[in-house]
């Protein structure tokens, strides 16, 4: 068993996932953020190699065909994928990884990494989700309507995850996210893998 833990975090757009994840990463130096590959264009504040590895469609398809992705998906006409080799190496070295993906990617990851810990972040209500999306001031009403409809489809997969955090109050939700990460590290298989000397008595007759 690898000694690192893979955390899969999913949420609909507007649930506050990015804010929570960024604060968790600032609070917990043991967790490394997995940087996915994508074919979508970077936003104004994004940098290549920080939020995503931005590549063109031709290179993405070539990487997919050679089996370099642990998971991949097409979302809103853009491709997203996660490096298999990087994940496996980091987990073998004992590092904890946090991966932000949608529910489809989470399903793929669980098939290949069944010990991964799934965390889903929900908004307190659909009305609040819509209010947050509208508050960004970047999308038209038609786009907001499509995003809300898409969010409802994503939220129906919440039961596939180990932990569910309702982001009504940011500080409370952050505390719950930190608690989920810490609790996951204390599971018996993970503790035994990380501290074999402590559990040596289990191998004795």
C-alpha positions in Angstrom: 0.0 0.0 0.0 1.2 3.5 -0.8 1.6 5.7 2.3 0.2 8.9 0.7 -3.5 9.8 0.5 -5.4 11.0 -2.6 -8.2 13.4 -1.8 -10.7 14.0 -4.6 -12.7 17.2 -4.2 -15.7 17.9 -6.4 -18.4 20.6 -6.4 -20.7 22.5 -8.8 -19.6 25.9 -10.0 -20.4 28.5 -7.4 -20.2 26.2 -4.4 -16.9 27.8 -3.2 -14.6 24.9 -3.9 -11.6 26.9 -5.2 -11.7 29.2 -2.2 -11.9 26.3 0.3 -9.2 24.3 -1.5 -6.8 27.2 -1.6 -7.2 27.9 2.1 -6.7 24.2 2.9 -3.5 24.1 0.9 -2.3 27.2 2.8 -3.2 25.6 6.2 -1.8 22.1 5.5 1.7 21.9 4.0 1.4 18.1 3.8 -1.1 18.3 1.0 0.0 19.0 -2.6 -2.4 20.3 -5.2 -2.5 18.1 -8.4 -2.3 20.3 -11.5 -4.4 19.0 -14.3 -3.9 19.4 -18.0 -6.5 21.2 -20.0 -7.2 22.4 -23.5 -9.2 25.5 -22.4 -7.7 28.9 -22.7 -6.3 30.4 -19.5 -8.3 33.1 -17.7 -6.7 36.5 -17.1 -5.5 35.7 -13.6 -4.3 32.1 -14.4 -0.7 31.0 -15.1 0.5 27.9 -16.9 1.7 25.3 -14.4 -0.1 26.9 -11.5 -3.9 26.5 -12.0 -3.5 24.2 -14.9 -1.1 22.9 -17.5 -2.5 24.5 -20.6 -1.9 22.5 -23.8 -3.5 22.3 -27.2 -6.0 19.6 -28.3 -3.6 17.7 -30.5 -1.1 17.2 -27.6 -3.9 16.3 -25.2 -5.3 13.6 -27.6 -1.8 12.2 -28.1 -1.2 12.0 -24.3 -4.6 10.3 -23.9 -3.9 7.7 -26.5 -0.5 6.8 -24.9 -2.3 6.2 -21.6 -0.7 9.1 -19.7 -3.9 10.2 -18.0 -5.3 8.5 -14.9 -8.6 10.2 -15.8 -9.8 12.6 -18.4 -13.1 14.3 -19.3 -14.6 16.7 -21.8 -16.4 19.5 -20.0 -18.1 22.4 -21.9 -16.2 21.5 -25.0 -12.8 21.5 -23.3 -10.6 18.5 -22.3 -9.2 17.9 -18.8 -6.8 15.2 -17.6 -4.7 14.1 -14.7 -1.2 12.7 -15.0 -1.0 9.1 -13.9 2.8 8.9 -13.4 2.9 12.0 -11.2 0.1 10.7 -9.0 1.6 7.2 -8.5 5.1 8.6 -7.8 3.8 11.1 -5.2 1.7 8.6 -3.4 4.6 6.1 -3.2 6.7 8.8 -1.7 4.1 9.3 1.0 2.7 12.6 -0.2 -0.9 13.6 0.2 -2.5 14.9 -3.0 -5.6 16.9 -3.5 -7.3 16.6 -6.9 -10.1 18.9 -8.0 -12.3 17.1 -10.6 -15.9 16.7 -11.5 -18.0 13.7 -10.6 -17.1 11.9 -13.9 -13.4 12.2 -13.2 -14.0 11.1 -9.6 -15.6 7.9 -10.8 -12.6 7.2 -13.1 -10.2 7.9 -10.3 -11.9 5.6 -7.8 -11.7 2.7 -10.2 -7.9 3.1 -10.4 -7.3 4.5 -6.8 -10.0 2.8 -4.7 -8.5 4.1 -1.5 -9.0 7.7 -2.6 -11.0 9.9 -0.3 -13.9 11.7 -2.0 -15.1 15.1 -0.7 -18.1 16.9 -2.2 -18.8 20.5 -1.5 -22.5 21.7 -1.7 -24.0 25.1 -1.7 -26.6 25.7 1.1 -29.4 25.9 -1.6 -29.9 26.2 -5.3 -31.1 29.7 -4.8 -27.9 30.7 -3.1 -25.9 29.0 -5.8 -27.7 31.0 -8.4 -27.1 34.2 -6.4 -23.4 33.5 -6.2 -23.1 32.9 -9.9 -25.0 36.1 -10.7 -22.8 38.0 -8.2 -19.7 37.2 -10.3 -21.0 39.6 -13.0 -19.2 37.6 -15.7 -22.0 35.5 -17.2 -25.2 36.2 -19.1 -28.6 35.0 -17.7 -28.6 32.2 -20.3 -25.2 31.0 -19.2 -26.2 31.2 -15.5 -29.3 29.2 -16.2 -27.2 26.5 -18.0 -24.7 26.5 -15.1 -27.5 26.0 -12.5 -29.0 23.2 -14.6 -25.5 21.6 -14.9 -24.9 22.0 -11.1 -28.1 20.1 -10.3 -26.9 17.2 -12.4 -23.6 17.2 -10.7 -25.1 17.5 -7.2 -27.1 14.3 -7.8 -23.9 12.4 -7.5 -23.1 13.6 -4.0 -23.9 10.1 -2.5 -20.8 8.7 -4.3 -18.5 10.7 -2.0 -17.1 9.9 1.5 -17.6 13.4 3.0 -20.1 16.1 2.2 -19.4 19.7 3.2 -22.2 22.3 3.0 -20.6 25.7 2.3 -22.9 28.1 4.1 -20.3 29.7 6.2 -16.8 29.7 4.7 -14.9 29.4 8.0 -17.1 26.6 9.2 -16.8 24.8 5.9 -13.0 25.2 6.0 -12.8 23.7 9.5 -14.9 20.7 8.2 -12.6 20.3 5.2 -9.5 20.3 7.4 -11.2 17.8 9.7 -12.1 15.4 6.9 -8.4 15.5 5.7 -7.1 14.8 9.2 -9.6 12.1 9.9 -8.8 10.3 6.7 -5.1 10.1 7.7 -6.1 8.2 10.8 -7.8 5.3 9.1 -6.3 1.9 10.1 -4.8 1.0 6.6 -3.2 4.4 6.2 -1.8 4.4 9.7 -0.4 0.9 9.3 1.3 1.8 6.0 2.8 5.0 7.4 3.9 3.5 10.8 4.8 -0.2 10.2 7.0 -0.4 13.3 4.1 0.5 15.6 2.0 -2.3 14.1 4.7 -4.9 14.0 2.9 -6.8 16.8 0.2 -7.8 14.3 2.7 -9.9 12.4 3.8 -11.8 15.4 2.3 -15.2 16.3 
